[in-house]
Amino acid sequence: MYVLHDSRLSGNAWKVRILLSQLGLPFRRVSYVLPEGRTRTPEFLAKNPVGKVPMLELPSGEALFESNAILCHLAEGTPFLPEGLDRARVLQWMFFDQSEALKALAGARFWIGIAKKPEEKAAEIPVWHAAGNKALGILDGHLAARDFLVGERYTIADLANFPYVAMAHEGGFDMARYPNVTAWIDRIRAQPGHVPLIQDDAKGVV
């Protein structure tokens, strides 16, 4: 059985839970309260030297960290990861998530929506908003003529980008500016096997 190490409000862990559900793979969750530091113990770091969630322990006992690497592994040989040029395009949008969107969207969400201490990041928040709005604008333009990011079907490219885009409003982003993105979010939520961010079996909080 797979073991997913996560935290209750982590968008990166959420995407892994969604794919596990959509693939029908049984797994057990180990959720952490991150400020407690249990992801920095020698035992955890021996499996994941980065000391962050998500981490997925495979049935073989091996472990993977970095959410998009986990998605690629789980999606291999399934319709969620196509072949040929579309495969490269899937990876392209997964890299976009990490390089262009995630830091800005997640940073603003944490300090505005979760910690509720925007004054502590008064200098960073305008920078995050500028970068996040740029990324959301790119997504909105790309989705103007298509339902999904690659090949007119739902893939892990969509799933990789979904969590923090779907929660961007928590970071003060005006999603009314991005109607194509909001329609895409609804399509992702409607996919079979989709699960919400908060589930009853998650006891830890960020």
C-alpha positions in Angstrom: 0.0 0.0 0.0 1.1 3.6 -0.6 1.7 5.9 2.3 1.2 9.6 1.7 2.9 12.0 4.1 1.1 15.3 3.9 -0.4 18.2 5.8 -4.0 19.2 6.0 -3.9 22.4 4.0 -1.0 21.6 1.6 -2.0 22.1 -2.1 0.9 20.1 -3.3 -0.2 17.1 -1.2 -3.8 17.7 -2.3 -2.8 17.0 -6.0 -1.3 13.7 -5.0 -4.4 12.7 -3.0 -6.6 13.5 -6.0 -4.6 11.4 -8.4 -4.4 8.5 -6.0 -8.2 8.6 -5.7 -8.7 9.0 -9.5 -6.5 6.0 -10.1 -8.2 3.9 -7.4 -5.0 3.2 -5.6 -5.3 2.4 -1.9 -3.2 4.5 0.4 -2.8 5.5 4.0 -2.3 9.1 5.1 0.2 10.4 7.6 -0.6 14.0 8.2 1.7 16.5 10.0 1.3 19.7 11.9 4.3 21.3 10.2 5.4 23.7 12.9 5.9 20.7 15.2 9.0 19.8 13.1 8.3 16.1 12.6 9.3 16.4 9.0 12.8 17.4 10.2 13.5 14.3 12.2 16.4 12.1 11.2 13.9 9.3 10.3 12.0 11.5 8.0 15.1 13.1 6.5 16.5 9.7 5.7 13.6 9.2 3.3 13.2 12.8 2.2 16.3 15.1 2.7 14.2 18.1 1.8 12.2 17.7 4.9 8.9 18.7 3.4 5.5 17.2 2.4 4.3 15.6 0.3 6.3 12.5 0.4 4.9 9.2 -1.0 6.2 5.9 0.2 5.7 3.2 -2.5 4.6 -0.3 -1.9 8.2 -1.3 -2.5 9.3 0.8 0.5 11.0 3.4 -1.6 10.0 7.0 -1.2 9.5 9.9 -3.6 9.3 13.6 -2.8 8.3 16.6 -5.0 4.6 16.6 -5.9 5.0 16.8 -9.6 7.6 14.0 -9.7 5.1 11.9 -7.7 2.3 12.7 -10.2 4.5 11.6 -13.1 5.4 8.3 -11.4 1.7 7.5 -10.6 0.4 8.6 -14.0 2.9 6.5 -16.0 1.1 4.2 -18.4 -2.3 5.9 -17.8 -4.3 8.4 -19.9 -3.3 11.1 -17.4 0.2 11.2 -19.0 0.1 10.9 -22.8 2.9 10.0 -25.2 4.9 11.9 -27.8 4.8 15.7 -28.0 1.8 15.9 -25.7 3.9 14.3 -23.0 6.4 17.1 -23.4 3.6 19.6 -23.3 2.3 18.1 -20.1 5.8 18.4 -18.5 5.9 22.0 -19.9 2.9 23.0 -17.9 4.0 21.1 -14.8 7.3 23.1 -15.0 5.2 26.3 -15.4 3.4 25.5 -12.2 6.7 25.3 -10.3 8.5 28.1 -12.0 5.8 30.7 -12.6 2.8 30.1 -10.5 3.3 28.2 -7.3 5.6 30.5 -5.2 3.5 33.6 -5.8 0.1 32.0 -5.3 1.1 29.8 -2.3 3.0 32.6 -0.6 0.1 35.1 -0.8 -2.3 32.4 0.3 -0.3 31.5 3.3 0.3 34.9 4.7 -3.1 36.4 3.8 -5.5 33.5 4.0 -3.9 31.1 6.6 -1.5 32.9 8.8 -3.5 36.1 8.5 -0.4 38.2 9.0 0.0 40.1 5.7 1.7 42.9 7.5 4.7 40.6 8.1 5.2 40.3 4.3 4.2 43.8 3.3 7.1 44.0 0.9 6.7 40.6 -0.7 2.9 40.5 -1.2 2.8 43.1 -4.0 5.6 41.1 -5.8 3.7 37.9 -5.3 0.5 39.5 -6.6 2.3 40.8 -9.7 3.9 37.4 -10.5 0.7 35.5 -9.7 -1.5 37.7 -11.8 1.0 37.3 -14.7 0.7 33.5 -14.3 -3.0 33.5 -14.1 -3.2 35.7 -17.2 -1.1 33.2 -19.1 -3.3 30.4 -18.0 -6.5 32.4 -18.8 -5.2 33.1 -22.3 -4.2 29.5 -23.0 -7.6 28.3 -21.8 -9.6 30.7 -23.9 -9.8 28.2 -26.8 -9.5 24.9 -24.9 -11.0 23.0 -22.0 -7.8 21.6 -20.6 -4.1 22.5 -20.8 -3.0 19.8 -23.1 -4.6 17.7 -25.9 -8.2 18.6 -25.0 -8.3 16.1 -22.1 -7.6 16.1 -18.4 -4.0 15.3 -17.6 -1.6 15.7 -14.8 -0.7 19.1 -16.3 -4.1 20.3 -15.2 -3.8 18.6 -11.8 -0.4 20.0 -11.2 -1.6 23.6 -11.6 -5.0 23.1 -10.1 -4.6 23.4 -6.3 -3.0 26.8 -5.8 -4.8 28.3 -8.7 -8.1 27.1 -7.2 -7.2 28.6 -3.9 -5.7 31.8 -5.3 -8.6 33.9 -4.0 -7.4 33.1 -0.5 -4.3 35.1 -1.3 -6.2 38.2 -2.4 -6.3 37.5 -6.2 -9.4 38.7 -8.0 -10.4 35.6 -9.9 -13.2 37.5 -11.7 -10.5 38.7 -13.9 -9.9 35.2 -15.2 -13.2 33.7 -16.4 -11.4 31.0 -18.5 -9.5 29.9 -15.4 -12.5 29.8 -13.2 -14.4 27.7 -15.7 -11.4 25.3 -15.9 -11.4 25.0 -12.1 -15.0 23.9 -12.3 -14.1 21.3 -14.9 -11.3 19.9 -12.8 -13.6 19.7 -9.7 -16.1 17.8 -11.8 -13.6 15.0 -12.8 -14.4 11.5 -11.5 -12.6 10.7 -8.3 -11.9 14.3 -7.4 -11.6 14.8 -3.6 -11.8 18.0 -1.6 -8.8 19.7 0.2 -10.2 18.9 3.6 -11.2 15.3 4.4 -12.2 13.8 7.7 -9.2 11.4 7.9 -6.7 14.3 8.0 -5.9 15.3 11.6 -3.0 17.5 11.1 -3.0 21.2 10.1 -0.4 23.3 8.4 
